[in-house]
Amino acid sequence: MLNVSNRTAAPPNDSPHAARDAVRALYARDLAAQALGIEILDVAPGAVRVAMLVRPDMLNGHGTCHGGMLFALADTAFAFACNSYGEAMVAAGAGIEFIAAAARGDRLIASANETSRSARHGIYDVAVTKASGELVAHFRGRCARLRVPSGTSA
């Protein structure tokens, strides 16, 4: 599940147990992910799989899953994956390509995998699929270490 072919710096803690703890702690504070009904399926250092059921209130005017909901699901997987080492990382940029429509009742799976990571930056790819495996969207996120303002302690 994890692609670390371009890793340039060793993460501070790359144990599966520590990754699960870091992601669970972030999820506990992520009210948006909770409100969307996003559930954590799998966690490994630099890789996360999450799922979401497309509800009626997630549909756009054409009756398909709103692109913003797909982005939110992918962005959540990205956030959890890049924070799985226990160091605060935030999005520095992201983009998404919509491949196919998702409908009401579809269970969507977002699988985030680390493409590269250094001490200060990372790139993560996220595939959003239906439970059947059909690709719905591809997301790429770029993260940066959260900077603590001068004069404060981390």
C-alpha positions as CSV (number, residue, x, y, z in Angstrom):
1,M,0.0,0.0,0.0
2,L,2.9,2.4,0.7
3,N,5.1,3.7,-2.0
4,V,8.3,5.3,-0.5
5,S,10.5,5.1,-3.6
6,N,11.3,8.8,-3.4
7,R,11.6,9.3,0.3
8,T,14.5,11.6,1.1
9,A,14.4,11.8,4.8
10,A,13.6,9.3,7.5
11,P,10.4,10.1,9.3
12,P,10.5,10.5,13.1
13,N,8.3,7.4,13.8
14,D,7.3,5.0,11.1
15,S,5.8,2.2,13.2
16,P,2.3,1.1,12.2
17,H,1.1,1.4,15.8
18,A,2.3,5.0,16.0
19,A,0.7,5.8,12.7
20,R,-2.7,4.5,13.8
21,D,-2.5,6.5,17.0
22,A,-1.6,9.7,15.2
23,V,-4.4,9.3,12.7
24,R,-7.0,8.4,15.4
25,A,-6.0,11.5,17.4
26,L,-6.3,13.7,14.3
27,Y,-9.7,12.2,13.4
28,A,-11.0,12.8,17.0
29,R,-10.4,16.6,16.3
30,D,-11.6,16.5,12.7
31,L,-15.3,17.5,13.0
32,A,-15.7,17.9,9.2
33,A,-14.6,14.3,8.6
34,Q,-16.9,13.1,11.3
35,A,-19.9,15.1,9.9
36,L,-19.3,13.6,6.5
37,G,-19.4,10.1,8.0
38,I,-15.9,9.3,6.9
39,E,-14.5,6.2,8.5
40,I,-10.9,5.0,8.8
41,L,-10.3,1.6,7.2
42,D,-6.5,1.1,7.2
43,V,-3.5,3.0,8.4
44,A,0.2,2.6,7.8
45,P,3.0,5.1,7.9
46,G,2.4,7.4,4.9
47,A,-0.7,5.5,3.7
48,V,-4.4,5.6,4.7
49,R,-7.6,4.2,3.4
50,V,-10.9,5.9,4.4
51,A,-14.5,5.4,3.3
52,M,-17.7,7.5,2.9
53,L,-21.2,6.6,1.9
54,V,-22.8,9.1,-0.6
55,R,-25.9,10.5,1.2
56,P,-28.7,12.4,-0.4
57,D,-27.4,15.7,1.0
58,M,-24.1,15.1,-0.9
59,L,-25.7,15.2,-4.3
60,N,-25.4,18.1,-6.8
61,G,-28.1,19.4,-9.1
62,H,-27.5,16.6,-11.6
63,G,-28.2,13.9,-8.9
64,T,-24.6,12.8,-8.6
65,C,-22.1,13.2,-5.8
66,H,-20.9,16.8,-5.6
67,G,-17.3,17.2,-6.6
68,G,-16.7,19.1,-3.4
69,M,-17.6,16.0,-1.4
70,L,-15.2,13.9,-3.5
71,F,-12.5,16.5,-2.9
72,A,-13.3,16.5,0.9
73,L,-13.0,12.7,1.1
74,A,-9.7,12.6,-0.9
75,D,-8.3,15.6,1.1
76,T,-9.2,13.8,4.4
77,A,-7.3,10.7,3.3
78,F,-4.4,12.9,2.2
79,A,-4.4,14.8,5.6
80,F,-4.4,11.5,7.6
81,A,-1.6,10.0,5.5
82,C,0.7,13.0,5.7
83,N,0.1,13.3,9.4
84,S,0.6,9.6,10.1
85,Y,4.2,10.1,11.3
86,G,2.9,12.2,14.2
87,E,4.4,15.5,12.9
88,A,2.0,18.3,12.0
89,M,1.7,18.7,8.3
90,V,-0.7,21.0,6.4
91,A,-1.8,21.1,2.8
92,A,0.3,23.4,0.6
93,G,-1.7,22.6,-2.6
94,A,-3.9,20.0,-4.1
95,G,-5.7,19.1,-7.3
96,I,-8.3,16.6,-8.4
97,E,-9.3,15.0,-11.6
98,F,-12.9,13.7,-11.8
99,I,-13.0,10.4,-13.8
100,A,-16.5,9.0,-13.2
101,A,-19.7,10.0,-11.4
102,A,-20.7,8.6,-8.0
103,A,-24.3,8.1,-7.1
104,R,-26.5,8.2,-4.0
105,G,-25.7,5.1,-1.9
106,D,-22.3,4.5,-3.4
107,R,-19.6,3.6,-0.8
108,L,-16.5,5.4,-1.8
109,I,-13.0,4.4,-0.8
110,A,-10.1,6.9,-0.8
111,S,-6.6,5.4,-0.7
112,A,-3.8,7.8,0.0
113,N,-0.2,6.8,-0.6
114,E,3.0,8.7,0.0
115,T,4.8,9.5,-3.2
116,S,7.7,11.5,-1.7
117,R,8.5,12.9,1.7
118,S,11.3,15.0,3.1
119,A,11.7,16.7,6.5
120,R,9.6,19.7,5.3
121,H,7.5,18.6,2.4
122,G,5.6,15.7,1.0
123,I,3.5,14.6,-2.0
124,Y,0.6,12.2,-1.7
125,D,-1.6,10.6,-4.4
126,V,-5.2,9.5,-3.6
127,A,-7.4,7.3,-5.6
128,V,-11.1,7.5,-4.9
129,T,-12.9,4.4,-6.1
130,K,-16.4,2.9,-5.7
131,A,-16.5,-0.3,-3.6
132,S,-16.5,-2.2,-6.9
133,G,-13.0,-0.8,-7.6
134,E,-14.1,1.7,-10.4
135,L,-12.0,4.8,-10.3
136,V,-14.0,7.9,-9.6
137,A,-11.3,10.5,-9.0
138,H,-7.5,11.0,-8.7
139,F,-6.2,13.6,-6.2
140,R,-2.6,14.8,-5.6
141,G,-1.8,16.7,-2.5
142,R,1.4,18.6,-1.5
143,C,2.0,19.1,2.2
144,A,4.4,21.2,4.3
145,R,5.4,21.0,7.9
146,L,3.2,23.2,10.1
147,R,5.4,26.1,11.2
148,V,5.2,27.2,14.8
149,P,5.4,31.0,15.2
150,S,8.6,32.4,16.7
151,G,8.6,32.6,20.5
152,T,6.2,29.7,21.0
153,S,7.0,26.1,21.9
154,A,5.8,23.2,19.9
